[in-house]
């Protein structure tokens, strides 16, 4: 459960980050990490269209460089893009300056006020710098669609077990997840819709995300 739904003590490490939105609002916020890539993004976009859902795609900027047409298609369909670094850097494996340069390089392409760290971790020196410049978005529910140990049914069951009012739900726009998402994504969205959840997007102004 510490993975699927981060524990309260873990959230205290990044107190200014977004982990969950309005607890009184029967809605969820869909996010997709690591794309865009041609093997996964078009399928995800088509499924989201089918359910009338919008999402935030936290993009690796080097993928945006490689596939600019996919980046534009994500925006054209009414979704938003967030910064996920340029090279999918892990904060603990690089100097703070190296990490900051990589994030800034990504911003030149993405120009988003929202940032999500790869692997969900930041050195505190890096976190201090990032939160001065971006709204850091973590998650309330990570589906673990990337795990080779889980099946598509397991991914759906994670959504059913942990989704709640204001959940920020993380899927992955990646080669590791796409086989499971072929089944798990439409089934998850159908279940959420059947439960009456509204699919919402983060506001253009991060200052409005005060939950």
VENWO-V438904 format. One record per backbone hydrogen bond with DSSP energy under -1.0 kcal/mol. NH is the residue of the N-H (numbers start at 1). CO is the residue of the C=O. E is the energy in kcal/mol with one decimal. If there is no record, write none. Layout:
<<NH:CO:E> <NH:CO:E>>
//
This chain:
<<5:1:-2.5> <11:7:-1.7> <12:8:-1.2> <13:10:-1.4> <14:11:-1.1> <17:14:-1.7> <18:136:-3.1> <21:166:-3.2> <25:22:-1.1> <27:25:-2.5> <28:198:-2.6> <29:167:-3.0> <31:169:-2.4> <32:56:-2.2> <33:171:-1.8> <34:58:-1.7> <40:37:-1.3> <41:37:-2.3> <44:40:-2.1> <45:41:-2.7> <46:42:-2.1> <47:43:-2.3> <48:44:-2.6> <49:45:-2.3> <50:46:-2.0> <51:47:-1.4> <52:49:-1.1> <53:48:-2.6> <56:30:-2.4> <57:80:-3.4> <58:32:-2.3> <59:82:-2.5> <60:35:-2.2> <61:85:-2.1> <62:86:-1.8> <63:60:-1.5> <64:60:-1.4> <65:61:-2.4> <66:62:-1.8> <67:63:-2.7> <71:67:-1.6> <72:68:-2.4> <73:69:-1.8> <74:70:-2.4> <75:71:-1.8> <76:72:-2.6> <77:73:-1.8> <78:75:-1.8> <79:74:-1.8> <80:55:-2.2> <82:57:-2.8> <83:114:-2.8> <84:59:-1.8> <93:90:-1.4> <94:91:-1.1> <99:95:-2.3> <100:96:-2.6> <101:97:-2.4> <102:98:-1.9> <103:99:-2.5> <104:100:-2.4> <105:101:-2.3> <106:102:-2.0> <107:103:-2.0> <108:104:-1.1> <109:106:-1.2> <110:106:-2.6> <111:107:-1.9> <115:135:-2.4> <116:83:-2.5> <120:117:-2.0> <127:123:-3.2> <128:124:-2.4> <129:125:-1.4> <130:126:-3.2> <131:127:-2.7> <133:130:-1.5> <134:130:-2.4> <135:113:-3.2> <137:115:-2.9> <138:18:-3.4> <140:168:-2.2> <141:168:-2.0> <142:4:-2.2> <143:170:-2.3> <147:144:-1.5> <150:147:-1.0> <155:151:-1.9> <156:152:-2.2> <157:153:-2.6> <158:154:-2.0> <159:155:-1.8> <160:156:-2.5> <161:157:-2.3> <162:158:-2.3> <163:159:-2.1> <166:27:-2.6> <167:164:-2.3> <169:29:-2.7> <170:141:-2.8> <171:31:-2.8> <173:33:-2.6> <174:172:-1.2> <178:174:-1.7> <181:177:-2.5> <182:178:-1.6> <183:180:-1.2> <184:180:-3.3> <185:181:-1.6> <187:183:-1.7> <188:184:-2.5> <189:185:-2.6> <190:186:-2.3> <191:187:-2.2> <192:188:-2.6> <193:189:-2.5> <194:190:-2.6> <195:191:-1.8> <196:193:-1.6> <197:192:-2.3> <198:26:-1.7> <200:28:-2.7> <208:205:-2.1> <209:206:-1.9> <210:208:-1.4>>
//
